[in-house]
Amino acid sequence: MNETAHSPTLTASGASRSALRWLLAPLVALAVAGAALYLWDPLRAFDTGAPPVEKLTFERVVLDSGGIHLKVRAGGSEPMTIAQVQVDEAYWTFTQDPPGRLARVASAWLHIPYPWVLGEKHEVKLVTNTGATFKREIEVAVPTPRPSGRTLFMQAIVGAFVGIVPVVIGLMFYPTLRGLGSRGLGFVLALTVGLLVFLLVDTFKEAIELGSKSAAAFQGIAMVLLAATTTALGLFVIGRRHGVPTGLALATFIALGIGLHNLGEGLAIGAAFATGAAPLGTFLVLGFTLHNITEGIGIAAPLVEKRPPLSTFAGLALLAGAPAILGMWLGSLAHAPQWSAFALAIGAGAILQVVVEVTAYLIRISAREGSPWLSPPVLGGFALGVLAMYLTGMAVKI
C-alpha cells in the first residue's frame, strides 16, 4: 500500500485546492453573468427615449473678485454635462475644472465671472444638456475669506476658547468633586451621563442633517448610522480588552468621545468661517465656552476615587478640546457635507460607547455601596446634566 498517497500533507493540499475551487466558482459565475448582461443588454427593451436620471449636489460656494465659484458633485444614472449657467435669470459664460462630462460621484469647480453685489441675494441655475436644472441660492453675497497664516492662527485661538478652555475650567471642579462622597459621586456620574446623552442626540441630529445634504451616492443617513455603530462597537471592544474601564481609562474614553464631538463642532464653525455667511461674534464664542464647561466635569468624574498627576489633566484637556482647532482648520479649508457628516457620526459612536461604559460604572458603584442605582441623586444628576446642556446650548444655536 502506498503510504505517501494518504499522507496528511497531501490530504491538506487537496482540501485547499477544493476550497479554492469553491471560492472561484461563484466569482466566475458572477463574471459570466455580468458579461452576458452587458453583451445581451436586455434593458434595451425598456428604453422609451426618456433622458437619464440626473442629480447634482452643490458642495461649496466661493465668492471673490473673479466672480462666483461653485464646487458641484454629479449623481444620477449616467455621466452628465453642464451645458449652461444662469445667474439671476441671465445666461453667463463659465469655465469648468476639470472640463468635460461629469461621471457619477465625480466633482468639478465651475467658475462664473459674474459681478455679484455685496449684501444682495443671487440665484445660480445650472442647466444640463438634457434640460435638467439645478438651483443654488446665495442668501447674502459676501467675499469668501481666503485662508492665510494669520486666519489659521486666529481660528486656532477661537478653537482653543471653544474646545480647550471650557474643558480646563470644568476640570478645575475636580477638588470639589472629591469632597462629595459616594452619593455625590453617583450624582456626578449621572450628570455625566446626562450631558453625554444630550451630546449624542445633538451630534446625531447634525450628522443626519449634513448627510441628507450630501450627494445621493454617499447614502448620507446610512453612512452616518453605519459609521456611528462601527465606532461604538470598535471602541467597546478596545476598551474591554483589559477588563471593564474605570478611573483614568474611563476618563480617557470620555475625553476621546468629547474630542470627536468637538472635531465635528469645529468643522461646522470652520465651514461658517469659509463661507463668510456666519461670522462668530464674541457672544457666540462665549456661548460655546459655557456650553462645553460641563464636558470637563464629566471627564473629571471617574477620577474622583484616585487622584492622577497634574500632567494627566493636561493630556485629557488636550484630547477633548484640541480637536476643535483641527476641525476649524479642516472645515475652512476643505468643507464637504459628506465628510462633516462622517466625522460627526464617528463622534456620535464614540459618545454612545462612553454612555454605556459610564452607566455600567455607575451601576457598579451603586452595587458596591449597597444602594439602588436609580436613586433620587442619580435621577437628579441625569436631569441636571441634560438641562444644563440644553440651556447652555440655546446660546450657540443661530
Protein Blocks (a to p, Z undefined) as FASTA:
>chain_A
ZZklmgfklmmmmmmmmmmmmmmmmmmmmmmmmmmmmmnommlmmmgoiacddddddfbd
cddfkbpadddddedjbdcddfbdceehiacddddddedjddehiacdddddddcdehia
cddddddfkopacddddfbacddddddfklmmmmmmmmmmmmmmmmmmmmmmmmmmmmno
jmlmmmmmmmmmmmmmmmmmmmmmmmmmmmmmmcfklommlmmmmmmmmmmmmmmmmmmm
nopaehjlmmmmmmmmmmmmmmmmmmmmmmmmmnopaccdfklmmmmmmmmmmmmmmmmm
mmmmpccdfklmmmmmmmmmmmmmmmmmmmmmmgcfklmmmmmmmmmmmmmmmmmmmmmm
mmmmmmmnopafkbfklmmmmmmmmmmmmmmmmmmgZZ
